[in-house]
Amino acid sequence: MTSTQPPANAARTPGSTYRLQFHADFTLRDALAIVPYLRALGVTHLYASPILKARPGSTHGYDVIDHAVLNPEVGTEDDLAALGAALRERGMGLLLDAVPNHMCVAAGNAWWADLLEHGQASRFAGHFDIAWDDSPRPQMHGRLLLPVLGDQYGAVLESGQFAPAFENGGFVVRVHDNHLPLDPRTYDRVLAPAAALVREQCGAEHPSAIQLASVLHAVKNLPARTEADPARIAERRVEVVAIRRRLSELAERFPEAADAVKTVLVALAGKAGDPASFAALDELLEAQAYRPCFWRVASDEINYRRFFDVNDLAALSTEHAEVFDAVHATWFRWVRSGLADGLRIDHPDGLFDPKEYLDRLQSACGGEEPLYVVVEKILGDGETLPTDWACAGTTGYEFIHAINGLFVDRAGEGPLTAFYQQFTGLDDPWAEMVYRGKRQVSQSSLASELNALAHQLDRVARLDRRSRDFTLNGIRKALREVIACFPVYRSYVTDAVTDTDKAVVGKATRWAYRRNPLLGKAVFDFIRDTVLLKDSPSGPASSEYRALQRSFAGKFQQVTSPVAAKGVEDTAFYVYNRLTSLNEVGGEPGRFGWKPDAVHTFLAARAPAPGGLSPLSTHDTKRGEDVRARISVLSEIPNEWAERVTHWSELNRAHKIDVDGALAPDANEEYLLYQTLVGAWPGSEEGASDSFRQRIREYMRKGLAEAKVHTSWINPNPEYETAIATFIDRVLDTDSSGAFLRDLGAFAARVAGFGRINSLAQTLIRCTAPGVPDTYQGTESWDFSLVDPDNRRPVDYDARAEWLRDVDARITTNSALNRLARELAENLADPRAKLFVTALALRSRREWPDVFARGEYVPLAVTGEHADRVFAFLRTAGGRAAAAIVPRLPTGQSSWGDTALSFPEAFAGVRWENVFTGEVVEPRAGSLPVGAALGAFPVALLRSV
């Protein structure tokens, strides 16, 4: 693919981005078709989900199986070039999602297949993060645990599910969807009996017998896969190619030999019902570089690092230069050709050293200015992005957290909390839920990672007399507690240790000791000192001690992050259901809303370096922005909410199902369901539809499994899950639950009206605040999606384009604009309403980049009886200014009365034009009544004239 554009190595910060999820049902050609619509919407950069070759059928692209090529399911290189050209023609650009952490190890991954065949002799053995010799089981040294079986190994073997086969010149064992290659040095287990069979049938001088004998000799002389000499390893690879070529010729040139091989393979497969017949196959499998096992074994014994706890996503050792180059070659080709303007880096906390990685990334792309890069870094409450990271910012989960909190009524915390505790019987604070969730996953799905860490730390302990008496079991327990108490996702210790590293590691070990004093303070101090690379208590660290410290610190930091993700986002978020609009990635559900001043402080801090994304929804959010906007309304009406939930619970009690002596759903699950229904309710008729019921069933199924209370992904409880699905069907059935549905519909409709105001307000903030506004596909109009895969449903772009054309056709004059705004304000359920705000705000941003992309952020003071229900700020640059004015907490306001905005002296006499209504307003003595700005439409964007 060629390009006439210069290399895109300048820091071309997007004005705004639009995220698209690519897969077989939405391809590059589909994206090309909507480029004119995106341009009309005001978008400057298309933001693509991963587009490298993924597992067939992938709907998200994060399961990459080949970093070298474009995913054929989404299009061709020509399609990508056409998309890039269409974007360039319109002054737009392309942001790509890069996945450097892991690969999917399903069929089609050539690196993984080579690893399985050759073990440590594979050219890709160092590409994956594998602990070849850390297993306590001697027979596993130099082998890879392969959790691919649906049942216990012996049961799978003796039921005949392993099928030896000859494929592409080599031998494999098929099981389920896996084709496991055999170590060529073990081909003798097939070739020796085949050769004997040919000699018996045809004689020793027969060409087939001679051929098999010759190949068998070559096999027996292959260097072992444990060979350390590089020359011998190279020899092995060359010889294997020759052996494969000769075996592939058997059928054509030596049919008797080929028939004998087939006969041996049939016998080797064993016979169901005859356990003894599987002995040879068992021995063959035991001789491989891997051990196939039941998938549940992975939780305790897996010896390769995974992406979180997903067995078929194996972590890459991207810190090695050759791995980095191989993983990034295609992305860099697209960047250097001018096709792509920047990269979004997936989960940098999974990398050994994110700072070094980002530095290498920038160096590789060259250019006088840095490449535009954003990182999917989840910041804890109060945590900031490391200042030495070579990137423009994050993908913006902290932005979601802050803006969402603005629309939560802090005054509702007390009554809402009291009712939640009374209804569910749960009164543990959020911090306790976090601790339990992290502790739980470190004992279950991520136990193998904890075990590996414990063995690493034990090796460090044995090197010093002060720590030698720490037992492996004691070390494991203490590590589990420190990780469960870690206050952020991870620290960033390298050769240098920062004050921030010292603070977070010190806090974790102190908290862990307070919870577990019986373990003794010494072991926690030892963990702290090892992570922080301190000298041993007995004196200066030896080179061996320091090397083991560094290795442990790096691996420790790669474990705290997935434990936090699985323990908080994928456990505690589904258990602590007090107000679920707060349960968002990067959020802090224990913090009940944000004061406006705190949000101003947060946004002002982004202004000096405004390159990070500002989303409201992403492919990973737990519920869509419009759903959250509705649920946040409940914080304003806690007493009314309590009455409704109590009433609904009484109406629906008869629909619950007894499972092992307890009613399903339990109170906490029922509470989650009612919030979900209110947040996603599409209307009375649609609410009773089969499609809506199916969406809610799937959402609750995922929520239950993530919560891990009555069922889980690892240990499913089908009876309980069926009971929940049946309950949902019953309560959403008009015949059995008419009274409930009528009451729910009326309440949800009222909440929806206020939720739309919240949504328009947060949309305007997103589009005008410091940062790069990021729109997730389809959310420019009303979208009530829940967690993935619900948020990957098809988007009707034809309808959206038609709505936008209709809006533009109506805006012929300021008076026509005003009429349209008032019409939409009267019916905010109109799908054009949110699209109207999004398009006009993004276009203003594109027209005034100096103001919105680089301008100063100035909070506007608000006075009067409803001052706490207005949030407003100025963006200023070069004598021009724009003011964003939005309402908050809308249930308690019917008229604005004397509420007014106070403009700074420099703008006290400026006349302003409202982008949404065409009205021109002018403050008097620097004061502007809020009613003058928000009289015709719920939100206002004023530009100086």
N, C-alpha and C positions, 0 to 999 in steps of 0.2 A: 504494500500500500504506500502510495506517495502522497506528498502534500506540498503545496506551494507556499504554505505558511511558514514563517520563521519558527525556530524552536521555541516552545512555550515555556521558557525557563524564567520568565519574569513573574513576580508575585502579583498575579492578576486576581486580586480578591474579588469574588463575585459580588454583585449588587444584591442578588437574591437567588435562591436555589429552589429547585422543584425535584423532589425525590420520586423516582420511578422504580418499581420492582419488576425486573426482567425475568421471564421464564418462557416456556414453550407457548403459552397462551397470550403473552405480551412480549413481542419481539422488537428488535431494532427498527424494523419497518413500521411497526405500530407506533413507535416513538417518533419516527420521522413524520408520520402523518399528523401528529399533534404539535409539532414545532411551531406552526403559525399561531395556534391557540395559546401556547405557552408565552410566545412573544407578546400577543395581545393582552395576556394576563399581567404582564409586567415583569416576568421572570427573566433573569439574565443568564443563568446557568442551569442546564439539565444535570441532575445529580443522580448517577446511575448506581443501582445495586450491583453486586459483583457479577461480572460478565465473562469470567474465565470458565473453562470447561468444568462443569459440575457433575455430580451424580445424575444420571438420567432421570428426568422428571422433577428435578429440584424446583421449588417455587420461590426460593430465596437466594440461592447462589453461594451460600457460605460453605457448602460442602464441595469444595474444589477438588478435582481429581487430577488436573493437569494445568500447571501454571504457564505452560508454553503456548497455549492456543485459546482462541475465543470459543465460548460455548456454542457449539453448532445449533443447539436448540433455540438460541436467541438470534442467530443470524450469521452472516459471513463478514469477512474483513471489508468487502465492498459495501455491505450494508452499513457497517460502522463508519466507513469513510463518507458515505452519503449523508449519514446523520451529522457527522462532524462538519461537513461542508454546509449543510442547511443551517446549522447553528451559526457558523461563521458569517454566512451571508446576511444574517440578521443581527450581527454584533453580539452574539451569544457564545457561551462556552460550555465545556463539559467537565464535570467533576466525577472521578472514578472512585469506587469503593475497593480498597485493596485489603486482602486478607493474608497477612504475613505469618500468622500464628500457627496455623494448622492446615492439614489436608484431610479430605475424606479418604478413608482407606478401603472403600468398597471396590468392586470389580471395575477395572479400567484404569486404576492408578498404577502406572508402570513402575514408579519408584517403590511402592509397597510390595508389588509382586516380586521385584528383584530382591528386595530385602527378605521376603519369606523364602525365596529359593536359596539364597546364598548366606543368610544370616550375617554374621559380623564380617564376612568377606565381601558383602555387597558394596558396590560403589556408593550406595545411598544409606549405609549403616549409620553414618554420622549426620544424616539429614534429619533424622527423627530423634527425639529425646527419649532414649531407652536406657534403662538401668540393667545392663546385660548380666551383671554378676552380683546384684544386691539381694536376690531372693534368699530367704533362709533355707529353701529347699535345694540341696546340692544338685539334684537332677535338672533344675531349672537354670543353672548357670550357663550362660551363652545361648539361652533360648528366650523366645518371646511368647508371653502368654497371649493367646488369641481367643477372646471371648465371643465366639460366633455361633455357638450352639444354642438351640432352643430348649435343651434339657440336659441332664447329667451326661457326661461323656460316654460312660458305659452303656447307658440306655440308648443313646444315639447310635453308637457303634453296633450294638447287638440287634438293633432293629433294621440294620442294613442301609442306613441313611448315608454312610460314607461310600462313595463310588470311585474307585481308582479308574483312571482313564489316561489315554494317550492323546495329547493335544499339541499341535504346532511343534512337533519334534521333541517333546518332553513329556514327562509324566506328572499328572496332577491327581488330587483327590477332590472330588466334588462333594459338597455338603451344603444343603439349602441353596442359596444363590452364590456361594463361594466356590471358586476354583483354586484350591491351594496347591501351589507348585511344590514338587518334591526336590529335595537337595539332590543334585545330579550324582553325588557320591553314593547315594542310596539307591540308584537305579539298579544296582546288582540284585536287590531284593525281587526285582521283576525279571531282569535279564538272565540271571543264573538259572532259575528253573526253566525259563523259555529255551535257553541253550541246551539244557539237558533233555528237554522234550524233543527238540529238533534232532539231537544226536541219536536219541532212541528211535525216532521215526525214520530218519533219513541217512543216518550215519555221520561220523565225525568229519568226513571229507566233503560233505555237501556244502555248496556255497553259502547257504543260509546259516549252517552251523559255524562255518569259518567266520562269517560276518559278525554273528552274535558273539563269538569268542573274542574277536578283535575289539569290538565295542566294549565288551565286558572288561577286557584288559585295560582299556583307556579309562574306564570309569573307576576301576580299583586303584589306578595310579593318580587320580586327581588329588591335588592338595586339599586338605581338610578345610572346612569353612572357618575353623578357628585359627588357621594359619596367620601368623603375624608378619611374615616377610612380604613386603610389597611385591617383590618379583615373583614369588610363588603365587600370590593372589592373582597377579596379572596372568600368570601361566594358566591358572585354573579357568579364568574367564575365556581365554583363547581356546582351551581344550573343550570347554563346554559347548562353545559354538560349533566346533567340529563334530562333537558327539551328537548334538541335535541334528545337524545336517545329515549325518549318516543314518540316524534313526528315522528321519523323515523320508528316506529313500526305501525303507523296508518294504512297504506295500507294493511299490512298483518293481523293484529289482529283486527282492528276496521274499516272495509271498509266504513261503513256509515259515520264515522267521516272524513275519507279521502275524500270521495265524497263531503261532505259538505264544506270542506276546498277548494276544487277545484272550487266549485260553487261560493264561496265568492271571491276567487281570480279573477275569470272571471268578476264578477260584479265590483270589486274594480278597475279593469283595465280601466273602463269607455268605452264610446262609441263615436267614432269620429262623430262630428256633433252635439253632445249634451254636451255643456260645463258643465252643472250642474252635469253630471254623473261623473265628475272627482274630485268633491269636497272632497270625502273621501280619495282618493289617495293623493291629495294635502296636506290634513291634516296629513296623515301618513308620507309623506316625510318631512313635517315641524317638525315632532317630532324626526327626526333622529339627529345623531351627526354630520351630514354634510348637506350642502345645495347644491344640484346639480344646476349648472348655466351654462349659455352661456360661452364658452371658452374665449371670449373677455373680460369678466368681470374681469378676473385674473389680467389684467394690472393695474387696479385701486384698487381692493379690496382683492386680495388673501391674506390669513393669514398664509400660510406656506412658509418658505424660499425655493426657488428653485435653481437649478443649472442654473445660468444666468437667462434667462426668459423662460425656458422650463417647461411647466406646469406639465408634467408627470415625471420630475426628481426632486424629493423632497429632500431637504438638510437634512443631518443627523447631530445629535448633538454628533459628535465623541469625543468631549471634555469630555463627561461623560464616566467613566471607563467601565461601563457595555456595553455601545454602542461600545466603542473602542474594547473591547474583542470580542463581537459578530461579528463585521465587519471584524476583522483581523484573526479570528481563522483558517480559511482554508489557508490563505497565510502563516501564521506562521507554520502551520503543514508542509507545503511543504518546507519551509526554514529549519526548524529544522531537517527534515528527510534527508537533503542533496540534495533534488531534485532541489531547487532553490538557486542561489548564491546571489541574491540581488533583490531589489524592486525599481520600478519607481513609484513615488507618484504623482498621478494626482491632479493638481490644488491645491497646499497647501494653496494658498491665500484665498481659500474658508473656511479654518478651522478657528475656533475661536482663537486659539493660535498655530501657526505652530511650534514654537520652542518647546513648551511643548509636542506637538504631536510627533515630531521627537525624543525627549528625551525618551518618553514612548515607541516608536517603538524600539529604540536600547535596552532599558532595557528588553523589552519583549522577544527579541531574544537571550539574554544572550551571553556568549562567552567572551574570553579575548580581542578580536579585534572587532571593530564595524562592523555591517552589511553594505554591500555596498548598498547605497541608493542614488538615484538622484531624484531631484524634478522638476516638471514642473512649474518652477518659471519664469515669464516673467519680465526681468529687463529693466527698462527705460534707456534711453541714459545717461550714466554716473553712473547709479545705480549699486551697488555691492550686492552680496548675503550676508545676515547677517552672520557675522563670528561665531556666537554662534549656528548656526544650525548644528545639528548632521547628516550631509550628505556629500557626496563626491563632490557635485556640482549640476548643473542644467542639464536639458535635452538639453540645448544648443541653444536656439533661439538667444542669443546674439552672438554666434559664426557665425550663418548664417548671421546676420546683418553685422558683421565686414568683413567677407570674401566676401560677395556679394558686399559690398561697394568698395572693392579693385578694382573691375572690372568695376566701373562706372567712366567715365571721368569727373572730376570736371570742366574742361574747357568747357564742353558742357552745363553747367547749365544755363548760361545766354540766349543763343539762344533757347534752348529747352523750357525754361520757357516762353520766349516771344512768341514763336509760340503757345504753349499750351493756354496761356491766350488769344491770338488773335483768335485762332480757336474756343475755347469753350466759350469765354466771361467770364470765371471764373478767378478772380485775387486774391482771398482770400489766405493768407498764410496758411501753414499747421497747425500752432498752432490754428488758428481760426476755421479750419475744425474740429480739435479735440474737441475744446470747444463746438462747435455746435452739434457734434455727441453725446457727452456725455450728454449734456443738453437735447437733443431730446429723448434719450432712458430713461432718468430719468423722463421725462414727459409722456412717452408712455408705452413701454413694462415693465419698471421697476418702474412705478409710485407707485405701491403698496408697494414696498420696501421703497421708499422715504416717503410715508405716515406713515408707521410703525415707521421709524426713527424719524419723526417729532413728533409723539405722545410720543415716549420715551423721547425725549429731552424736550418736553413740561412739562413732569412730573418732570424732573430735575429743569427746570426754576421755577416752582411753589413753590419749596422748599426754595427759597431765595428772599428776598425783592428787591434785585438789578436786578433780572431777571424776577420777577413775571409779569411785564407788557408786556413782549414779547408775541405777539399773536401767536396762532398756525399757522395761515396763514403766518405770517412773518417768523417764524422759518422754515416752509417748504420751502419758497422761498430762504432763506439764505442757508439752507442745500443743496438745488439743485445747487446753484451757487458754493458752496465750493467743492462739489463732482465733478462738471464739470471742476473746476480749479485744481483738485488734480494732482500734477506733476508726480506721479508714480501710480502703481496699488493699493498700500495700505501702511499704516504704521503698526507698530507692537507693539503698546502700550500694556503692561500688567501691573503688579504692578510697574514695572520699566519703566521709560520713557527715551529713549536714545536721544542723540543730533541729530541723524538722524531723529527720530520721530518729534522732535521739529522743525527741519528745514523744513520738507515736509508739516507738518500741518500748520506751520506758513506761508509758501509760499502760500499754497492753500487759506487760509483765507485772506491774503493780496491781492492776485490777485482777489479774489471774491469781496472784498470790492471796489477795484478800478473799477471793471466793474459795480458795483451796489451801488454807494454811497448813493442813496436815501433810501436804506434799513437801513442805519446807521451803524457806526462802532461797536457799542456796541454789536449787535447780533452776528457779526462775531467773536469778541473777546470772547464772551460767548461760541461759538462753539469750538473755539481753546482751551480755558481753560478746557472745559468739556472733550474733547478728550484726552487732555494731563494730566487729573486728577489733575488739580490745585485746591487749596482751593477756596471756593466761595468768592466773593468780600467782603462779610460781616464778614469773619473770617474763622477759621479752619472748615473743612468739617465735618459734622456729619457722623456717620456710615451709616445712611440711604442715605445721599447725595452721599457718596463715593461709595456705592454699586450700586446706579443708574448710577453714572458716569462710573464705570467699565463696567456695562452691556451695556450702550450706546456706549462706545468706542469700545467694541468688535463687536457689531452689525454694527456700522458705518464702521469699517474696512472690514467687510464682504460684504458691499455694494459697496464701492469704486472700488473694484476689478471687479465685473461683469459689472458695469457701464463703466469702462475703456475697458473691453473686447468687450462689445456690441457697445459702442460708437466709439471706434477706429478701432478695427479689423473688426467689422461687420457693420460699417457704413462709417466712414471717409475713410477707405482703398478703398472703392468702389466709392467714390466721387472725391477724389484727385488723378487724373489719369495722372499726369505729366510724370512720368516714373514708370510704375507699378512693375518693378523688385525691387523697393525699398519698395513696399507695402507688407511687410512680417511681420508675427507675431514677435513681439519684435523689429521690425524695426522702423526707424524714417525717413519717406519719406521727411521731410523737410531738412534732412542732405544729400546733394547730393554727395555721394561717400566718401571714406575714403582715406586719404593720406597713402602711404606705411609706413611711420614712425609710424603713429597711429596704424596701424594693427600690426606692430612689437611690439609696447608697449602692446597692448592687448594680443597677444600670449605669450609674455614673462611673463606677469602677471599670466598666467595659469600654467606655468611650475612648481612652487613650490607645487601646489595642483592640479595635472592633472587628477582628477577623474571624472570631468564632461564630458558629451557627446559632440561630435563634429559632428553634422549632417549637411547636406545641404538640405535635404528634410525630412519632417515628415508627419504623417497622417493629421496634422492640417495646413500645409503650404498652402498659397493661390495659389501657382503655383509651379510646380516642378523645380528642380535646373537647368535642361537643358533649360527649358522655360525662366527662369530668365537670364541665361547666354546669351541667344539670345537677349532678350529685352535690357539688359545692353549695347549691342553694339550700340543701337540707341543714347546713350549719346556721342558716338564718331563721329557720322555723323548727327548732328541735322539739318543741312541745307538740306541734302539729304532727310532725314525723312520728313521734313516739305513739301518739294516738292511732295513727294509721297502721303502723306495724303491729301494734297490739290487736287491733281489729282484724287485720288480715290474718294474723296467726290464729285467731279464734275461728275465722271462716275456713281456714285451710287445715285445721288440725285433723279433720277426718280423712284427709288425703295422705297423711303420713303413713309410713309402712314400718312394721316391726322387723328389725334385723338383729338377731341375736339378743333379744331382750331390750333393745333401745330403738327409739323412733328415728327414722331417717326422713328428712334431714334433721340434724341437730340444730339448736337455736342459732348458733353462729353461722352455719351454712344458710339457714333460712334468712337470716339478716342480710347476708351477702347477696342472696338471690333477689330480695326486694329492692336493694339499692341498684342492682344491675338492671332490673326491669324498669325502674323509674328512669335510670340513665339512658337506656337504649330504646325505650318505648316508642314504637313508630306510629301509634294511633290504635284505636280500639279494633278496627277491622283487621289491620295488618298484624296487630298483636296476637290475634288468634290464628294466624296463618301457620301452615306447616313449616315454612322456611324460617320464620322467627323462632318457633319452638325448637327447631333443630339447632339454630345458632345458640340459643340459651342452653340447651342440653350440652352442646360441645364445650361451651365456655365453662359451665359448672363442672363438667367432667375434668377439664384441665385444672380448674381451681381446686377441686378435691384432691387430685393427684399431687399438685404442688404443695398443698397444705400438709399432706402426709399424716393426717389425723386418723381417718377411717380407711383410706386407700392410698396408694402411691404408684408411681411408674414402676418401681422395682418390685413391690409386693401388692399387686392389684387385688381389690376385693370386688369381684364382679357382681355379687349379690347386692352390696351396698350401692354400687354405681347404678345398677338397674333400678333400685328403689328410688334414687334421686331422679333419674330420668322419668320414671313413672309419676312421681310427685309433680314434676314440671309439666308433664302432659296433662295431668288432671287440673292443675290450677290455671292453665292457659286454655282450657276447654270451655267453650261458651255454655255447653249443656250442664256440666258439673260445677262450674265456678262462675256463673253469670254475675252473682252479687259481687264477688271479689273483682272480677274484670271491670265492672262498671265503676266501682270505687277506685280501683287502681287507675283506670283511664282518666277519671276526672282529676285525681290528684296529680298524675303524671303530666297532664295537659297544662295544669297551672304551673308546675315546676318548670316545664319545658319553655313556657313564655319567658320566665326570668332567666333560664339557662341560655336562651338565645342572646339576651342582652349581655350576659357574662361572656359569651363566646365572641360576639362582635367586639367587645371591649378588649379581650386578650388578643384577638386578631390584629386590631389596630396597634396595640403596643408592640407586638411581634414585628409588624411591618415598619415601624418608625423608630424603635429604640436602637441603641448601639448594638452592633452585631449584624450578621447576615441572615435576613429572614429566610427560613427554610419551610417550604410547604410540602407536607407528605401527600402523596397522590390522592386526589379526590377530595381533600379536606378544604379546598377553596370554597366549596359549597357545603351544605349540611351533611355530616357524615357521622353515623352513630355506631362505628365499628368498635369491637372489643379487642381483646388480645389476639395475637397471631394464632392461627392463620386467618381469623375473621377479618383482619385488616388488610388481607391480600386478596379480597374479593374483587372481581372486575369493576373498573370504573367506567361509567358511561360518559366518554369524552364528547361524543356527538351531541348529547344533551347539554353538557356544560358549554361547549362552543356555541351552541344555539342560544343559550341563556345570555352569554356574554355579547353575542351579536345584537341580541334584543336590547340589552342595556345600552350598548353604544348607539344603537339606532334611536333610542329615546333621548339621548343627551345631545340635543341640537343647540340649545341655548341654556343660559343659567336658569331661566324660569322653567324650562322643561326638565332640567336636572332636579330642580326643587320639587316639582310635581312627582317625579319618579321616587325621590327619597321619601317623600311623605307617604306615597302609596306603599312602598316597601315597609316603612315603619308601621303602617297599619296592619300589615300581614307579614311578620318576620318569618313565618314558616315557609314563605316563598323561597324556593331554592336559589333565587337570584340575590337574596338579601346579603348573605355572607360573601358571595362572589363579587357583588358590588363593592363591598368594603375592601376586599382583598385586592381587586384589580385597580381601583382608584388609588389605594395607598401604595401599592407596588409601583405603579406608573409614576406617582409623585416622587418616590424614592429614586427611580431611574432618571427622572428629569432633573432632580436636584441632588446629585451624588455628593457634592461638597457638603451639603447640610446633613444628609442622613447617614452617609457612610463615614464621613470624617469630622462631622461637626461636634460642637460642644453639647453636653447634656446639662440642662438647667431645670431642676424641679420647679414647678409652679405652686405657689402657696394658694391655699383655698380657705376661705372664710365663710361664716354663716351657719345656719342650722343644720345643713346636710354636708358640711365640709368633709366629714369622714367617709362620705359616699362618693367622692370624686377623686380621681387620680389624673394628674396632668403634668406635662413637661414640655419644655422647648428644646428644639434642636437648632443650633445657630452656627453660621459660618459666613464670612465675607459680607456681612451686613444683611444677609437674608436669614429668615427664621421660619420655622414651622412649629405649630403647637398641636400636640395630641391630647385630647380631652375625653375621658371615658368615665362612665358611672361604675360603681361597685356596690355590692350588697343591695340589689335593686328591690327586694321585697318591702323595705321600709320607707320607700320614697314614692310620693305621688306627684308632688310639685317641688320645684327647686327653691321657691321662696327667695330669701335674701342671700342664698349661696352664690359666691362670686370668686373669680380668679384674680389674683394680684400679679401683674406683669412686672418684670424688672424695669428699672428706670429707663434703660436704653430702648425698651420696646413699649413704653407707656403710651406713646401717641401713634403707634403703628396701626394701620388699617389691615384687617385680615379677611381673606376670602376662604369660605368653608368649601373644601374640596368635594364634600358629599352633597351639599345643598345649593352651592352657588351664591349663598348669602354673603354679604360683606358686613362685617361688624367692626366696631371701633371702641376700644376701652375708654372709659372716662376716668381721668386721673389715675390711669394704670389699672383700673378695675373693670372686669367684664362679668356681667351676670352669667352664671352657668346656663340659665334658661335661654339666653340669647344664642348660646352655642349648641345646646342640646334640645332645642325646642322642636325642630322638625325631624330629627333623626337621632337614634340613641347614642351615637358616638360622633365625634367631630375631629376633623383634621384641618386646621387653619394654616394658611400660608400667607406670609406678609406680602402686601401689594403696595 
